[in-house]
Amino acid sequence: MEEIKKIGTAELKYDGKTYPLEVMEGTEAERGIDIRALRKDSRLIAFDPGYGNTGSCRSAITFVDGENGILRYRGYAIEDLATNCTFIEVAYLLVHGALPTQNQLSKFSRLLNRHSLIHEDMRNFFRTYPEHAHPMAILSAMVVSLSSFYPELDASSDEELDLMVGRLLSKIRTLAALSYKQSVGEPHVYPTSKLTYVENFLNMMFYTPVANYEIDPVQVRALNKLLILHADHEQNCSTSAVRLVGSSGANLYAAIAAGICALWGPLHGGANQAVIEMLEYIHKEGEGVEKMVERAKDKNDPFRLMGFGHRVYKTYDPRARIAKNACEEVLNKLGIKDPLLDIAVELEEKALNDSYFKDRNLYPNVDYYTGITLRAMGIPMNMFTVIFTIGRLPGWIAHWLELRDDPDNRIGRPRQIYSGPNHRDYVPIEQRG
């Protein structure tokens, strides 16, 4: 990790005193004010609901420039990685900091295959869940349960690190597929060494004893891309949850389970499902895209355009273009004419040519097209966030490892500004009116 430079000093003036605050600069010229000593020196804290202007750590994993639509993993542009790499290569990059050589990739792939099975006793857990239990509920519980079956390694060597990472990356794909099979009441399918990472997942999802599943290379390539697009995204809600739990010294499995629970929220990982629901609503209502755009602009109308705008990006999300191309490839290959895609394309065109959306930086984000792709591949909506989880896992692991090795790491403990009642005298219960 590169050292953060100290480039100057800012001043905070309060109550007749001046407090110097160091200004820091990262490798991409991002600047921040170091306020670690603010409360100790001045008794003041920074008030920042949602932490939108708070830098909780320094990180060498992902760079996001929301104003210019840039996303890079370990310095590599997301466009280059999605075009040229498999998900496993990108996972290796995020965890190790460099793209693998052919030998390293082959060794890592063999490791993933070797550890793709889960302990047979864990299958008993699946049988106790109700048939229609949500796959995310099952997945989060099963991931934290892994710590009972596979004790955590200290990852002091590259070999132990690969083993720990390989176990989790491989087994989460198996757990995800089994959670789906459990939710639909179908028999579980084992992984096989004959298939790649993504091929294995799709086969475990859709193979049944009475219907062979044909591996479609176009779908495999598309899902590889979607997983890469989701692999990391700096200090988002779920990644921050992983870091916060990890800062307490909790093991990797517990931290990842916390990330899964955070991702489950409809404002985070559930956004692509909301897009599908919106497009289905527009299709059902039949009012036309132009009418829906006008409704979205009416502050008194509850209708909103889902999949537009982003907390960080103030221009077109670079991942959205890649997701759109992947979506078109899958639908063309399958020969599917999905009216939802037609609506989505028309809606995007109308919104991008409307000053209301441009002035508010409301451009399509990564969630806008991913749901249409997953739906065309036969993946049900309650599995959309599970796919997101598989993709985001290498980023979570990389952040947990980075936090563990950060000399500035302290247990996460945000402050607050109290707004409750002042001191009140205790009144015995018999005297309370």
BELJO-V500717 format. One record per residue. N is the residue number from 1. RES is the residue in one letter. PSI is psi in whole degrees, -180 to 180 (999 if undefined). D_LAST is the distance of its C-alpha to the last C-alpha in whole Angstrom. Layout:
# BELJO-V500717
n-><N/N>
res-><RES/RES>
psi-><PSI/PSI>
d_last-><D_LAST/D_LAST>
This chain:
# BELJO-V500717
n-><1/2/3/4/5/6/7/8/9/10/11/12/13/14/15/16/17/18/19/20/21/22/23/24/25/26/27/28/29/30/31/32/33/34/35/36/37/38/39/40/41/42/43/44/45/46/47/48/49/50/51/52/53/54/55/56/57/58/59/60/61/62/63/64/65/66/67/68/69/70/71/72/73/74/75/76/77/78/79/80/81/82/83/84/85/86/87/88/89/90/91/92/93/94/95/96/97/98/99/100/101/102/103/104/105/106/107/108/109/110/111/112/113/114/115/116/117/118/119/120/121/122/123/124/125/126/127/128/129/130/131/132/133/134/135/136/137/138/139/140/141/142/143/144/145/146/147/148/149/150/151/152/153/154/155/156/157/158/159/160/161/162/163/164/165/166/167/168/169/170/171/172/173/174/175/176/177/178/179/180/181/182/183/184/185/186/187/188/189/190/191/192/193/194/195/196/197/198/199/200/201/202/203/204/205/206/207/208/209/210/211/212/213/214/215/216/217/218/219/220/221/222/223/224/225/226/227/228/229/230/231/232/233/234/235/236/237/238/239/240/241/242/243/244/245/246/247/248/249/250/251/252/253/254/255/256/257/258/259/260/261/262/263/264/265/266/267/268/269/270/271/272/273/274/275/276/277/278/279/280/281/282/283/284/285/286/287/288/289/290/291/292/293/294/295/296/297/298/299/300/301/302/303/304/305/306/307/308/309/310/311/312/313/314/315/316/317/318/319/320/321/322/323/324/325/326/327/328/329/330/331/332/333/334/335/336/337/338/339/340/341/342/343/344/345/346/347/348/349/350/351/352/353/354/355/356/357/358/359/360/361/362/363/364/365/366/367/368/369/370/371/372/373/374/375/376/377/378/379/380/381/382/383/384/385/386/387/388/389/390/391/392/393/394/395/396/397/398/399/400/401/402/403/404/405/406/407/408/409/410/411/412/413/414/415/416/417/418/419/420/421/422/423/424/425/426/427/428/429/430/431/432/433>
res-><M/E/E/I/K/K/I/G/T/A/E/L/K/Y/D/G/K/T/Y/P/L/E/V/M/E/G/T/E/A/E/R/G/I/D/I/R/A/L/R/K/D/S/R/L/I/A/F/D/P/G/Y/G/N/T/G/S/C/R/S/A/I/T/F/V/D/G/E/N/G/I/L/R/Y/R/G/Y/A/I/E/D/L/A/T/N/C/T/F/I/E/V/A/Y/L/L/V/H/G/A/L/P/T/Q/N/Q/L/S/K/F/S/R/L/L/N/R/H/S/L/I/H/E/D/M/R/N/F/F/R/T/Y/P/E/H/A/H/P/M/A/I/L/S/A/M/V/V/S/L/S/S/F/Y/P/E/L/D/A/S/S/D/E/E/L/D/L/M/V/G/R/L/L/S/K/I/R/T/L/A/A/L/S/Y/K/Q/S/V/G/E/P/H/V/Y/P/T/S/K/L/T/Y/V/E/N/F/L/N/M/M/F/Y/T/P/V/A/N/Y/E/I/D/P/V/Q/V/R/A/L/N/K/L/L/I/L/H/A/D/H/E/Q/N/C/S/T/S/A/V/R/L/V/G/S/S/G/A/N/L/Y/A/A/I/A/A/G/I/C/A/L/W/G/P/L/H/G/G/A/N/Q/A/V/I/E/M/L/E/Y/I/H/K/E/G/E/G/V/E/K/M/V/E/R/A/K/D/K/N/D/P/F/R/L/M/G/F/G/H/R/V/Y/K/T/Y/D/P/R/A/R/I/A/K/N/A/C/E/E/V/L/N/K/L/G/I/K/D/P/L/L/D/I/A/V/E/L/E/E/K/A/L/N/D/S/Y/F/K/D/R/N/L/Y/P/N/V/D/Y/Y/T/G/I/T/L/R/A/M/G/I/P/M/N/M/F/T/V/I/F/T/I/G/R/L/P/G/W/I/A/H/W/L/E/L/R/D/D/P/D/N/R/I/G/R/P/R/Q/I/Y/S/G/P/N/H/R/D/Y/V/P/I/E/Q/R/G>
psi-><130/149/142/130/147/116/-1/-168/133/163/136/122/127/132/42/4/156/130/116/137/124/140/127/153/132/-175/-18/24/18/135/148/159/128/110/21/-30/7/-49/-39/-39/-36/-9/16/153/164/127/115/75/132/-3/30/-22/22/125/109/-13/174/145/143/17/-57/139/128/127/97/-28/-33/5/45/135/124/137/120/34/-13/133/140/-32/-43/-41/-44/-30/-37/-13/159/165/-38/-37/-43/-37/-44/-43/-48/-40/-42/-16/-3/149/145/151/172/-41/-43/-41/-42/-43/-42/-40/-42/-38/-43/-42/-42/-30/24/-21/152/158/135/-31/-25/-24/-26/-33/-44/-39/-20/-11/144/151/-36/24/143/133/-31/-34/-44/-46/-45/-41/-39/-34/-45/-27/-21/-30/-24/-28/-28/88/142/141/160/-8/42/-16/160/-35/-44/-37/-47/-39/-46/-47/-44/-42/-51/-45/-41/-44/-29/-32/-41/-44/-41/-46/-40/-35/-35/-48/-38/-40/-22/3/27/157/146/147/132/151/163/146/-8/-12/156/177/-55/-40/-42/-45/-48/-39/-42/-28/-45/-12/139/159/-19/3/106/148/122/123/122/114/-28/-43/-38/-45/-41/-44/-36/-45/-45/-39/-39/-42/-30/0/-32/156/48/-145/61/-178/-50/-39/-40/-35/-43/-45/-41/-46/-42/-30/-19/-6/4/151/168/-42/-43/-42/-41/-39/-38/-40/-40/-44/-39/-40/-27/-25/141/-22/-6/-95/-17/9/-37/-28/-39/-34/-46/-44/-38/-46/-39/-38/-46/-42/-42/-43/-35/25/-9/147/-40/-41/-39/-36/-42/-38/-39/-27/-14/111/-16/-4/129/-14/134/150/114/148/5/139/157/148/-32/-48/129/16/-168/125/121/-26/-27/-38/-42/-43/-38/-44/-43/-40/-47/-38/-45/-47/-38/-43/-41/-9/31/131/92/116/-24/-35/-42/-43/-42/-44/-45/-40/-42/-45/-45/-44/-40/-17/13/124/-28/-46/-39/-41/-25/10/40/91/160/141/-178/-26/-13/-40/-15/-37/-38/-39/-49/-39/-41/-29/-2/10/122/160/-32/-3/-5/-46/-27/-42/-44/-42/-45/-44/-42/-15/-48/-35/-44/-45/-45/-41/-39/-42/-41/-42/-43/-34/2/120/-19/2/129/156/133/129/78/156/178/164/112/137/22/-170/155/-177/134/141/140/136/122/150/-34/-14/0/129/999>
d_last-><62/63/62/60/61/60/61/60/57/54/52/48/48/44/43/47/48/50/49/52/52/54/55/57/59/59/63/62/61/58/56/53/51/50/47/46/46/44/41/43/45/42/39/39/39/40/38/39/37/39/42/44/46/45/48/47/50/54/56/59/59/58/59/57/58/56/58/61/60/61/60/62/62/63/65/67/66/64/67/70/68/67/70/72/70/68/65/66/68/65/62/65/65/61/61/64/65/68/70/71/75/77/77/73/72/74/73/69/70/71/68/66/68/68/64/63/63/59/59/60/57/55/56/54/51/52/53/49/48/47/50/48/46/46/49/47/44/47/49/46/46/49/50/47/49/52/51/52/55/57/56/55/58/58/61/63/66/67/67/64/62/64/64/60/60/62/60/57/59/61/58/56/58/59/55/55/58/57/53/55/57/54/52/55/56/59/61/61/64/65/66/70/72/74/71/70/66/65/68/66/63/64/66/63/61/64/66/66/69/70/70/72/70/72/72/72/73/71/68/68/69/66/63/65/64/61/60/62/60/56/57/55/54/53/49/47/44/45/48/45/43/46/47/43/43/46/45/43/47/46/49/51/50/46/46/48/46/43/46/46/42/42/45/44/42/43/43/45/48/47/48/52/50/48/52/53/50/51/55/54/52/55/58/56/55/58/58/60/59/59/57/54/55/54/51/50/50/48/45/43/45/43/46/47/50/50/52/52/51/50/48/51/54/55/58/59/58/61/60/60/64/65/62/64/67/66/65/68/70/68/68/72/73/71/72/69/68/65/63/60/62/64/61/60/63/63/59/60/63/61/58/61/63/60/59/55/55/57/56/52/54/54/56/57/55/56/54/56/59/58/56/59/61/59/59/63/63/61/58/55/52/50/53/53/50/52/55/53/52/56/57/54/54/57/55/52/55/56/53/52/55/55/52/53/56/55/55/52/50/46/43/41/38/37/35/32/31/27/25/21/19/20/19/15/14/13/10/10/9/8/6/4/0>
